[in-house]
Structure formats: structure tokens, C-alpha cells
């Protein structure tokens, strides 16, 4: 029987998961756990690179992420769910990668300058944030991942990982796996309440753990076709953020009817918002009920993470042991025989 190829992906625990996550990478993770030897990690050290001055929420969001993942359908018996900091070998491998990686490689990563320029509410001048791509490379290599699901915007990060692995292997011996990209099936673009991409940073997100009351209140504030000022004005569903979200969860016939009546000005935006709110509450009901059940189990998240670390550590400790041997750190000098 041919062993499954290994795949790895992770999330930073910097906030609650929202609909953008749900219809994006999370749906891919659900399908990939059946096709691959899937490793899914919660990147708390990565969160610390940007939230080092205010790390209080990392542990809480880590637990919430476990609950969200498992309630959504990730199965700890079919995939390996672990916390990055529970696998200290990642840090050791990152240190070895730092020895072979030119600083210029990290400086050219597109997202580094972009985030330094765009994020003004946190100090990102620390070395940890600069080394973020190198730590990411260690995350991938430490489990000998064959594949990493990435979007088009993440390909430069994966290519950097491949370059670092090639340089390490060239210097010390062919061992580490050069990971290949799986271009993730494009998740739906989910607009936020203000029409921009849904993001907790923008304050425009509907979180999948929001209560029905919170969901209804948020949806009633949803942006619609900005050109439609009055109920009697025909609208354009193709540019309406509300319609874009509703399309993700409603039946084709319902969406077609809302499309028709909007264009003909036979229905108003308030009625459409109420319909979306009701449909969204119903759509998330099963997930939220399951999440409540898991949350009521004492120590559930901690147990999942401990189980995942126990599965991951034999792999990661073996990889680091081999790397130490290849580098020569474990070579016997003969001094202990004197």
C-alpha cells in the first residue's frame, strides 16, 4: 500500500475565525485531510512575531481555533493538529536555516515590506518579524512535508522555503524534502460588512462563532449596492457585497429571485438583509451546536493539542537528529574517551 503524501498548513491565532476563513482555507483543509497525511498547526510563535507586545490573546485564540477546526469537521484521528510551540524542534531547525540563509533573501519577500508599510498599530521592527519567512520554512521542513497548499500570493514564500532547503541540502547532504505547491482551490472571496475583503483587522467580519443575535445585528449593517439610494431604485446584485455573501449559502433559486427583484426594484435591501441573517444563522447552526458540545468537554482543546504533539514529535525529533548529524554537531571528538 502506497503511503500518503504529507501536506502541511497552519493558521496564526491572532483572532476569531470568520466567514472568510470558513469559505477559504478551512474548506480546503477539510477535503485535504482525507487525501493526504495532513499536518495542521496553530502558529503561536508566528503570532508572537507581530503581537509580541500584547501576547495575552494568543493562548485564548489557540483554544478557540481548535474548537472551530474540530467543530467544522477536522478529525484529530485523521489529521495531526498541533501547536507550533509544542514542537521545539522547529526553533532548532530555524536556527540552522538562519546559518545558511542570506539576509537579502528575507528582505526581498514581498509581504515583509508590505506589512511594515501597512500595519501601523504594532511595532514590526523586531528580528522575529524579519525572520518570519525563515521560521515558516522550518515549519514545513521539520515534518518533511511534500506539499503545501498556497494561494497565488503565497508562492514567493514557498519558493523561498525551497531555496533554503536546497541550500541546506547542498551544504550538508540531501535529506530535507523540497516542498511542492498545491495551488489551493480558490476559496470564495468573502466581502466584509463594509464591502472590503472580510478581515478582523478591518473590523468588518462576521465570526463563525458569533451568536445568532450578533449575526443578525451585523448583517443589518451590511453594505449593499452603493448606487441604490431608494427602494424604488433598481439595484445591481453583481456589485452588492450583501448579495455576494448570500450567494455562498442560499439555494440557486433563492439567489435568482433576489437577483431579479433587486434589478427590478421589487424588493428592498432591508428585506434582503433579514433574509440573509436568517439563512446565515441556519447555515451555521449545526457547526455552532457542535462547537458548544466540544467547548463543554473539560480540557478538550488541550487534549487535541497534546495528542497532535505526540504524533508530530517523533517525526520532528528524528528530522532534527539527522540534521545535527549532517551538520556535524553530533560528531564524536574523542575527548570523552580521554
C-alpha positions in Angstrom: 0.0 0.0 0.0 1.4 3.4 -1.0 1.9 5.8 1.8 0.0 9.1 1.6 2.0 12.1 0.7 2.3 14.6 3.6 0.8 18.1 3.5 1.1 21.0 5.9 -0.7 24.2 6.5 -1.3 26.4 9.5 -3.1 29.5 11.0 -1.9 32.3 13.3 -4.0 32.5 16.4 -4.5 36.3 16.3 -8.3 36.4 16.4 -11.5 34.5 15.9 -12.2 32.7 12.6 -14.7 34.5 10.3 -16.6 33.6 7.2 -13.6 34.5 5.0 -11.6 31.7 6.7 -14.6 29.3 6.6 -15.1 29.6 2.8 -11.4 29.9 2.2 -8.6 27.7 3.5 -10.8 25.8 6.1 -12.9 24.1 3.4 -9.7 23.0 1.7 -8.3 21.6 4.9 -11.5 19.5 5.4 -11.1 17.8 2.0 -7.3 17.5 2.2 -7.4 15.6 5.5 -8.9 12.7 3.5 -6.4 12.8 0.7 -3.1 13.3 2.5 -1.2 12.7 5.7 -2.3 16.1 6.9 -0.4 18.2 9.4 -2.3 21.3 10.6 -0.6 23.5 13.1 -1.5 26.6 15.1 1.3 29.0 14.6 1.6 30.7 18.0 5.2 31.6 17.6 4.3 33.3 14.3 1.6 35.3 16.1 4.2 36.4 18.6 6.4 37.9 15.9 3.7 40.6 15.4 1.9 40.6 18.7 5.0 40.4 21.0 4.0 43.5 22.9 0.5 42.3 23.6 0.5 38.4 23.6 -2.4 37.9 26.0 -4.9 36.7 23.4 -2.7 34.1 21.8 -3.5 31.2 24.2 -7.2 32.0 24.1 -7.4 32.2 20.4 -5.4 29.0 20.1 -8.1 27.2 22.1 -10.9 28.8 20.1 -9.2 27.7 16.9 -9.1 24.1 18.0 -12.8 24.3 18.8 -13.6 25.9 15.4 -11.5 23.4 13.4 -12.9 20.3 15.1 -16.5 21.6 15.1 -16.1 22.3 11.4 -15.1 18.7 10.7 -11.3 18.4 11.2 -10.8 15.0 12.8 -7.7 14.6 15.1 -7.8 10.8 14.3 -7.4 11.6 10.5 -5.1 14.6 10.7 -2.4 15.9 13.1 -3.4 19.1 14.8 -0.7 20.6 17.0 0.6 23.9 18.4 3.8 25.2 16.9 5.5 25.9 20.3 4.8 22.3 21.4 7.3 21.2 18.7 10.5 22.9 19.8 12.5 21.2 17.1 11.0 23.9 14.8 13.1 26.5 16.5 16.3 24.5 16.3 15.8 23.9 12.6 15.0 27.6 12.1 18.4 28.3 13.8 20.2 26.0 11.3 18.4 27.6 8.4 19.5 31.1 9.7 23.1 30.0 9.2 22.6 29.2 5.5 20.1 31.9 4.5 21.4 35.3 3.2 19.7 38.3 4.7 18.9 39.5 1.2 16.6 36.6 0.7 14.4 37.6 3.6 14.5 41.3 2.6 13.0 40.6 -0.8 9.9 38.7 0.5 7.1 40.9 -0.8 4.8 40.7 2.2 7.6 41.9 4.6 7.7 45.4 3.2 4.0 45.5 2.5 3.1 44.6 6.1 5.8 47.0 7.5 4.2 49.8 5.5 0.5 48.9 6.1 0.4 47.9 9.7 0.9 51.0 11.9 -0.6 49.9 15.2 2.2 47.5 16.1 6.0 47.7 16.2 7.2 45.3 13.5 10.8 46.3 13.7 11.8 43.2 15.7 14.1 40.5 14.4 11.4 37.9 14.9 9.1 39.5 12.3 12.0 39.9 9.9 12.7 36.1 10.2 9.1 35.1 9.8 9.6 33.5 6.4 12.6 31.5 7.7 10.6 30.2 10.6 7.8 29.3 8.1 10.4 27.3 6.1 11.3 25.4 9.3 7.6 24.6 9.9 7.4 23.0 6.5 10.7 21.2 6.5 10.5 19.9 10.1 7.8 17.4 9.1 9.2 16.7 5.7 6.1 18.0 4.0 5.7 17.0 0.4 3.1 19.6 -0.4 1.9 23.0 0.9 -1.5 24.4 -0.2 -0.9 28.0 -1.2 -2.7 30.8 -2.9 -1.0 32.7 -5.7 0.1 35.5 -3.3 1.9 32.9 -1.1 4.0 31.3 -3.8 7.0 33.6 -3.1 7.1 32.3 0.5 7.1 28.7 -0.6 9.8 29.4 -3.2 11.9 30.9 -0.5 11.4 27.7 1.5 12.5 25.6 -1.5 15.6 27.8 -1.9 16.6 27.4 1.8 16.1 23.7 1.7 18.2 23.4 -1.5 21.0 25.4 0.1 20.9 23.4 3.3 21.0 20.1 1.4 23.8 21.4 -0.8 25.9 22.3 2.2 25.2 19.2 4.4 23.7 16.4 2.3 20.5 15.6 0.6 17.9 15.0 3.3 15.2 17.6 3.7 12.3 17.5 1.3 11.9 20.3 -1.2 8.2 21.0 -0.8 5.9 21.4 -3.8 3.0 23.8 -4.1 -0.6 22.7 -4.3 -2.4 25.7 -5.6 -5.3 25.8 -3.2 -8.7 25.6 -4.8 -9.7 29.2 -4.9 -11.9 29.9 -1.9 -14.8 32.3 -2.4 -13.9 36.0 -2.0 -15.9 37.0 1.0 -16.6 40.7 1.4 -16.9 42.2 4.8 -19.7 44.4 6.2 -18.1 47.5 4.6 -17.5 45.9 1.2 -13.8 45.4 1.6 -12.3 41.9 2.0 -13.5 40.4 5.2 -10.8 40.8 7.9 -10.7 41.1 11.6 -8.2 44.0 11.1 -10.8 46.0 9.3 -13.5 45.4 12.0 -15.9 44.2 9.2 -16.0 40.5 10.0 -18.8 38.1 10.8 -17.2 35.4 13.0 -18.4 31.9 12.7 -18.8 31.7 16.5 -20.9 34.8 16.7 -24.3 34.3 18.4 -27.5 34.5 16.3 -28.1 37.9 17.8 -24.7 39.1 16.9 -25.1 37.8 13.3 -28.4 39.5 12.8 -27.1 42.8 14.1 -24.1 42.7 11.9 -26.0 41.7 8.8 -28.4 44.6 9.2 -25.4 46.9 8.9 -24.2 45.2 5.8 -23.2 47.5 2.9 -25.3 47.0 -0.3 -25.2 48.4 -3.8 -23.9 52.0 -3.1 -25.8 53.4 -6.1 -29.1 52.2 -4.8 -30.3 55.1 -2.6 -34.1 54.3 -2.5 -36.1 51.1 -2.5 -37.6 52.2 -5.8 -34.1 52.4 -7.4 -33.1 49.3 -9.4 -30.0 47.7 -7.9 -27.1 45.7 -9.3 -26.5 42.5 -7.4 -23.2 42.0 -9.2 -21.6 44.8 -7.1 -23.6 44.2 -3.9 -21.5 42.8 -1.0 -24.6 41.5 0.7 -25.6 39.6 -2.3 -22.1 38.1 -2.7 -22.3 36.6 0.8 -25.8 35.4 0.4 -24.8 33.6 -2.8 -22.4 31.4 -0.8 -25.2 29.8 1.4 -28.6 30.2 -0.3 -30.1 28.0 -2.9 -29.8 28.9 -6.6 -33.5 29.5 -6.9 -33.5 31.9 -3.9 -30.5 33.8 -5.2 -32.1 34.1 -8.7 -35.2 35.5 -7.1 -33.3 38.1 -5.1 -31.3 39.0 -8.2 -34.5 39.5 -10.2 -36.4 41.5 -7.6 -33.3 43.7 -6.9 -32.8 44.6 -10.5 -36.5 45.4 -10.9 -36.7 47.3 -7.6 -39.5 45.0 -6.4 -37.7 44.3 -3.1 -35.6 46.4 -0.8 -32.3 45.9 0.9 -33.7 45.7 4.4 -35.8 42.7 3.4 -32.8 41.1 1.7 -30.7 41.7 4.9 -33.3 40.0 7.1 -33.3 37.0 4.7 -29.5 36.7 4.7 -29.4 36.9 8.5 -32.0 34.1 8.9 -30.2 31.9 6.3 -26.8 32.5 7.9 -28.0 31.7 11.4 -29.5 28.5 10.0 -26.4 27.7 7.9 -24.1 27.9 11.0 -26.5 26.3 13.4 -25.1 22.7 13.2 -21.5 24.0 13.4 -22.3 26.1 16.4 -24.1 23.3 18.2 -21.2 21.0 17.7 -18.8 23.7 18.9 -20.9 24.2 22.1 -20.7 20.4 22.7 -16.9 20.4 22.3 -16.5 23.5 24.4 -18.4 21.8 27.3 -15.8 18.9 27.3 -13.2 19.8 30.0 -9.8 20.1 28.5 -10.9 19.2 25.0 -8.6 21.7 23.2 -5.6 20.8 25.4 -6.2 17.1 24.8 -6.3 17.6 21.0 -3.1 19.6 21.0 -1.3 17.1 23.3 -2.4 14.2 21.0 -1.2 16.1 18.0 2.2 17.0 19.5 2.7 13.3 20.5 2.1 12.3 16.8 4.3 15.1 15.5 7.3 14.9 17.8 8.7 11.5 16.7 8.9 13.0 13.2 10.3 16.3 14.2 12.8 14.9 16.6 14.0 12.5 14.0 14.5 15.2 11.4 16.5 17.4 13.8 18.6 14.5 14.9 19.5 13.7 11.3 20.2 17.4 10.6 22.6 17.6 13.6 24.4 14.6 12.3 24.7 16.0 8.8 26.0 19.4 10.1 28.5 17.5 12.3 27.2 18.8 15.7 26.9 15.2 17.0 30.3 14.1 15.7 32.4 12.5 18.4 35.7 14.3 19.0 37.4 11.6 21.1 37.8 14.0 24.0 35.2 12.0 26.0 37.5 8.9 25.7 40.5 10.5 27.4 
